[in-house]
Amino acid sequence: MPKPMVYRHTPPALLPLYGKALLPKNRHGQEAEPAIPALEAHLLGVSTDTPTLADYRTLCGFRHGATLPITWPHILAFPLHLKLLTEPAFPLPLLGLVHLRNTITQHRPLGTGENLDLHVTLANQQSTERGLEFDLVTEARASGRLVWEEASTTLFRKKPATSNQATKQMPPLANYPCSETITAPENLGRQYAKVSGDRNPIHLHALSAKAFGFPRAIAHGMWSKARALALLETQKDWKEGPVRASCQFKKPLLLPGAAILNWKTGDDRWDYQLLNAGGDAPHFTGCVDWL
């Protein structure tokens, strides 16, 4: 079992980690499916009220107030995520990994200015038709009690066994009664990088995104989820208390661009989806469950 990496109050610096992210991974050419090591990192006593919190609220559309955006601990934990994914023991190249799903469970509202202990692990490796999947599991504790947790599922694609595999038929698209348009400007990826530290080149500029096969830069999935939840929180039937918000990412949102947040409400569950501007294909689908 690798020794946990522990940081107190201040996360690891991002710039050296981005340098490590550019280094090639030696797969030895023989291992069909590498094993994801049980790496873990801790950030103890981190303040939730950082200099970029106000700008993050504004960029994602969250209200300014005494409680934190539900997605904010993900931002606080991002340096730990990057630290684990750039460790020599981690066998996969960071660039090219695909974010598939994200589930956040908030056990109680978090206060602005609270101190948290963050714990991140790599877990739940499984082989699928598309490739190797694993989770970045993040837990946040206040005074020793679990208050927030997240599982971000990531894919490392494998080459298909044959080139003529049948294309899976997409399920019919749901049509929910509530809708609102979301806009994403061309510089969104650079704005998000300033508040989150996430400088993945596919989000920053059209030229850098084209190097990875995208026609233009794409919106970060966690911005899209945060923007959707910020808008949903303003609805009159939104509830306080323990909540779980999950989503499955589908097609990227190209920058600049517009999308349609489409949702339906219920007593204990809301379903939501972010659709393209034409309303006929999803960028992601998800649900909010009150616990």
C-alpha positions as CSV (number, residue, x, y, z in Angstrom):
1,M,0.0,0.0,0.0
2,P,1.6,3.3,-1.0
3,K,2.1,5.8,1.8
4,P,-0.6,8.6,1.9
5,M,0.5,12.1,0.9
6,V,-0.4,14.6,3.5
7,Y,-0.6,18.4,3.1
8,R,-1.6,20.9,5.8
9,H,-3.6,24.0,5.1
10,T,-2.0,24.5,1.6
11,P,-2.4,22.2,-1.4
12,P,0.4,21.1,-3.6
13,A,1.6,23.7,-6.2
14,L,-0.1,23.2,-9.6
15,L,2.7,24.4,-11.9
16,P,5.1,21.5,-11.2
17,L,2.3,19.0,-11.5
18,Y,1.4,20.4,-15.0
19,G,5.0,19.9,-16.0
20,K,4.7,16.2,-14.8
21,A,1.5,15.8,-16.8
22,L,3.4,16.4,-20.0
23,L,5.8,13.6,-19.4
24,P,5.2,10.3,-21.3
25,K,4.0,7.2,-19.4
26,N,6.0,4.0,-19.9
27,R,3.4,1.3,-20.5
28,H,6.2,-1.3,-21.2
29,G,4.2,-2.3,-24.3
30,Q,3.1,-5.6,-22.7
31,E,0.4,-4.8,-20.2
32,A,-3.0,-4.9,-21.8
33,E,-4.7,-3.3,-18.8
34,P,-2.6,-1.7,-16.1
35,A,-3.6,-1.8,-12.4
36,I,-4.6,1.5,-10.9
37,P,-2.6,1.8,-7.6
38,A,-4.4,2.7,-4.4
39,L,-2.9,6.2,-4.1
40,E,-4.3,8.6,-1.6
41,A,-3.7,12.2,-0.6
42,H,-4.9,14.4,2.3
43,L,-5.3,18.1,2.6
44,L,-5.9,19.0,6.3
45,G,-7.4,22.2,7.6
46,V,-8.0,24.0,4.3
47,S,-10.1,27.1,4.4
48,T,-13.1,27.1,2.1
49,D,-13.0,30.9,1.8
50,T,-10.2,31.3,-0.8
51,P,-9.5,34.3,-2.9
52,T,-11.2,32.8,-6.0
53,L,-14.4,31.8,-4.3
54,A,-16.3,35.0,-5.2
55,D,-15.2,34.8,-8.8
56,Y,-16.2,31.1,-9.0
57,R,-19.7,31.9,-7.7
58,T,-20.1,34.6,-10.3
59,L,-18.7,32.5,-13.2
60,C,-21.0,29.6,-12.4
61,G,-24.0,31.7,-11.4
62,F,-24.2,30.7,-7.7
63,R,-25.6,33.2,-5.2
64,H,-23.2,34.9,-2.9
65,G,-24.0,34.1,0.7
66,A,-23.2,32.2,3.9
67,T,-23.2,28.8,2.3
68,L,-20.9,27.3,-0.3
69,P,-21.7,26.2,-3.8
70,I,-22.3,22.4,-3.7
71,T,-19.5,22.0,-6.3
72,W,-16.9,24.1,-4.5
73,P,-15.1,21.3,-2.5
74,H,-14.4,19.7,-5.9
75,I,-12.3,22.9,-6.7
76,L,-10.6,22.7,-3.4
77,A,-9.6,19.1,-4.0
78,F,-8.5,19.6,-7.6
79,P,-4.7,19.9,-6.7
80,L,-5.0,16.6,-4.9
81,H,-6.6,15.0,-8.0
82,L,-3.8,16.3,-10.2
83,K,-1.2,15.1,-7.7
84,L,-2.5,11.5,-7.8
85,L,-2.8,11.5,-11.5
86,T,0.7,12.7,-12.1
87,E,2.4,10.3,-9.7
88,P,5.0,8.0,-11.3
89,A,3.0,5.0,-9.9
90,F,-0.1,6.1,-11.9
91,P,0.2,4.2,-15.1
92,L,-2.0,6.2,-17.5
93,P,-1.3,9.5,-19.4
94,L,-3.3,12.4,-17.9
95,L,-4.0,14.1,-21.2
96,G,-6.6,12.1,-23.0
97,L,-8.5,10.8,-20.0
98,V,-12.2,11.3,-20.4
99,H,-14.6,12.4,-17.6
100,L,-17.6,10.2,-17.8
101,R,-19.7,10.7,-14.6
102,N,-19.8,12.8,-11.5
103,T,-21.8,12.3,-8.3
104,I,-21.7,14.7,-5.4
105,T,-23.4,14.0,-2.0
106,Q,-23.7,16.9,0.4
107,H,-24.8,15.7,3.8
108,R,-25.4,19.3,5.1
109,P,-24.9,22.8,3.7
110,L,-21.3,23.9,4.1
111,G,-20.5,27.4,5.5
112,T,-18.3,29.9,3.8
113,G,-15.1,30.0,5.9
114,E,-15.4,26.5,7.3
115,N,-12.2,24.5,7.5
116,L,-12.3,21.1,5.9
117,D,-10.1,18.0,5.8
118,L,-10.0,16.6,2.3
119,H,-9.2,13.0,1.4
120,V,-8.8,11.8,-2.2
121,T,-8.3,8.2,-3.3
122,L,-8.2,6.2,-6.6
123,A,-10.6,3.4,-6.5
124,N,-13.2,1.2,-8.3
125,Q,-11.2,0.1,-11.4
126,Q,-13.2,-1.8,-13.9
127,S,-12.8,-2.9,-17.5
128,T,-15.7,-1.9,-19.9
129,E,-16.3,-2.1,-23.6
130,R,-14.9,1.4,-24.0
131,G,-11.8,0.9,-21.9
132,L,-10.6,1.2,-18.3
133,E,-12.7,3.1,-15.8
134,F,-11.8,4.3,-12.4
135,D,-13.0,6.8,-9.8
136,L,-11.4,9.7,-8.1
137,V,-13.2,9.5,-4.7
138,T,-13.1,12.7,-2.6
139,E,-14.3,13.1,1.0
140,A,-14.6,16.3,3.0
141,R,-14.8,16.2,6.8
142,A,-15.5,19.0,9.3
143,S,-14.5,18.3,12.9
144,G,-14.1,14.6,11.9
145,R,-17.6,14.2,10.5
146,L,-18.2,13.4,6.8
147,V,-20.1,16.4,5.3
148,W,-19.5,16.1,1.5
149,E,-18.3,13.4,-0.9
150,E,-17.8,12.9,-4.6
151,A,-17.0,10.2,-7.1
152,S,-15.7,11.3,-10.5
153,T,-15.5,8.4,-13.0
154,T,-12.8,8.7,-15.6
155,L,-12.2,6.6,-18.7
156,F,-9.0,5.6,-20.4
157,R,-10.1,4.5,-23.9
158,K,-8.9,1.3,-25.5
159,K,-8.8,0.6,-29.2
160,P,-11.9,-1.3,-30.4
161,A,-11.3,-5.0,-31.2
162,T,-12.8,-4.5,-34.6
163,S,-13.5,-1.4,-36.7
164,N,-17.0,-2.4,-37.8
165,Q,-18.7,-2.7,-34.4
166,A,-22.4,-1.9,-34.5
167,T,-23.2,1.5,-33.3
168,K,-25.4,1.4,-30.2
169,Q,-28.8,3.0,-30.5
170,M,-29.2,6.0,-28.3
171,P,-32.2,6.0,-26.0
172,P,-35.1,8.4,-26.8
173,L,-34.5,11.9,-25.5
174,A,-36.6,12.9,-22.6
175,N,-38.7,16.1,-22.8
176,Y,-39.0,17.9,-19.5
177,P,-41.4,20.9,-18.9
178,C,-38.9,23.5,-17.7
179,S,-36.2,25.0,-19.8
180,E,-33.7,27.9,-19.7
181,T,-30.9,28.9,-22.1
182,I,-27.3,28.9,-20.9
183,T,-24.5,30.7,-22.7
184,A,-20.9,29.8,-22.8
185,P,-18.5,32.5,-24.1
186,E,-15.3,31.7,-26.1
187,N,-13.1,32.6,-23.1
188,L,-15.0,30.5,-20.6
189,G,-12.3,27.9,-20.3
190,R,-9.7,30.5,-19.5
191,Q,-12.0,32.1,-16.9
192,Y,-12.7,28.7,-15.3
193,A,-8.9,28.0,-15.2
194,K,-8.4,31.1,-13.2
195,V,-10.8,30.1,-10.5
196,S,-10.3,26.4,-10.5
197,G,-6.7,25.9,-11.5
198,D,-7.7,23.4,-14.1
199,R,-5.7,24.3,-17.3
200,N,-6.5,21.3,-19.5
201,P,-5.6,22.6,-23.0
202,I,-8.9,21.2,-24.5
203,H,-10.7,24.0,-22.6
204,L,-8.4,26.9,-23.1
205,H,-8.0,27.8,-26.8
206,A,-9.3,26.5,-30.2
207,L,-5.7,25.7,-31.3
208,S,-4.8,23.7,-28.3
209,A,-8.2,21.8,-28.4
210,K,-7.6,20.9,-32.1
211,A,-4.4,19.1,-31.1
212,F,-6.8,16.7,-29.2
213,G,-9.3,16.3,-32.0
214,F,-11.8,19.0,-31.1
215,P,-12.9,21.7,-33.6
216,R,-12.9,24.3,-30.9
217,A,-12.3,24.6,-27.2
218,I,-14.9,22.8,-25.1
219,A,-16.6,23.8,-21.8
220,H,-15.4,22.0,-18.8
221,G,-17.9,19.4,-17.6
222,M,-17.7,20.6,-14.0
223,W,-18.5,24.1,-15.1
224,S,-21.5,22.9,-17.0
225,K,-22.7,20.9,-14.0
226,A,-22.1,23.8,-11.6
227,R,-23.9,26.2,-13.9
228,A,-26.9,23.9,-14.1
229,L,-27.1,23.4,-10.3
230,A,-26.7,27.1,-9.7
231,L,-29.7,27.8,-11.9
232,L,-31.8,24.9,-10.4
233,E,-31.1,26.3,-6.9
234,T,-32.9,29.5,-7.8
235,Q,-36.2,27.6,-8.4
236,K,-38.9,28.1,-5.8
237,D,-39.3,24.4,-5.0
238,W,-35.5,23.8,-4.4
239,K,-34.9,22.3,-1.0
240,E,-32.2,22.6,1.6
241,G,-30.8,19.7,3.5
242,P,-28.9,16.5,2.4
243,V,-28.8,16.1,-1.3
244,R,-27.1,14.1,-4.1
245,A,-26.5,15.6,-7.5
246,S,-25.3,13.2,-10.3
247,C,-24.7,13.5,-14.0
248,Q,-23.4,11.5,-17.0
249,F,-21.4,13.5,-19.5
250,K,-22.3,13.0,-23.2
251,K,-21.4,15.4,-26.0
252,P,-19.0,18.3,-25.4
253,L,-20.2,21.9,-25.4
254,L,-18.1,23.8,-28.0
255,L,-17.0,27.4,-27.2
256,P,-18.5,29.8,-27.8
257,G,-21.9,28.2,-27.6
258,A,-25.3,28.0,-26.1
259,A,-27.2,25.1,-24.4
260,I,-30.6,24.5,-23.0
261,L,-31.0,23.4,-19.4
262,N,-34.2,21.2,-19.3
263,W,-35.6,19.8,-16.1
264,K,-38.6,18.5,-14.2
265,T,-39.3,18.7,-10.5
266,G,-40.7,16.2,-8.1
267,D,-41.1,15.7,-4.3
268,D,-37.7,14.1,-3.7
269,R,-36.1,14.0,-7.1
270,W,-35.5,16.3,-10.0
271,D,-34.3,15.1,-13.4
272,Y,-32.3,17.5,-15.5
273,Q,-30.3,17.6,-18.7
274,L,-28.2,20.0,-20.6
275,L,-29.1,19.9,-24.3
276,N,-27.5,21.4,-27.4
277,A,-29.0,24.7,-28.8
278,G,-31.3,22.7,-31.1
279,G,-32.6,20.7,-28.1
280,D,-32.1,17.4,-29.8
281,A,-28.9,16.0,-28.2
282,P,-27.6,16.0,-24.6
283,H,-24.4,17.4,-23.3
284,F,-25.2,15.6,-20.1
285,T,-28.1,14.0,-18.2
286,G,-28.5,13.8,-14.5
287,C,-30.7,13.9,-11.4
288,V,-30.9,15.6,-8.0
289,D,-32.1,13.4,-5.1
290,W,-32.9,14.8,-1.6
291,L,-31.8,12.3,1.0
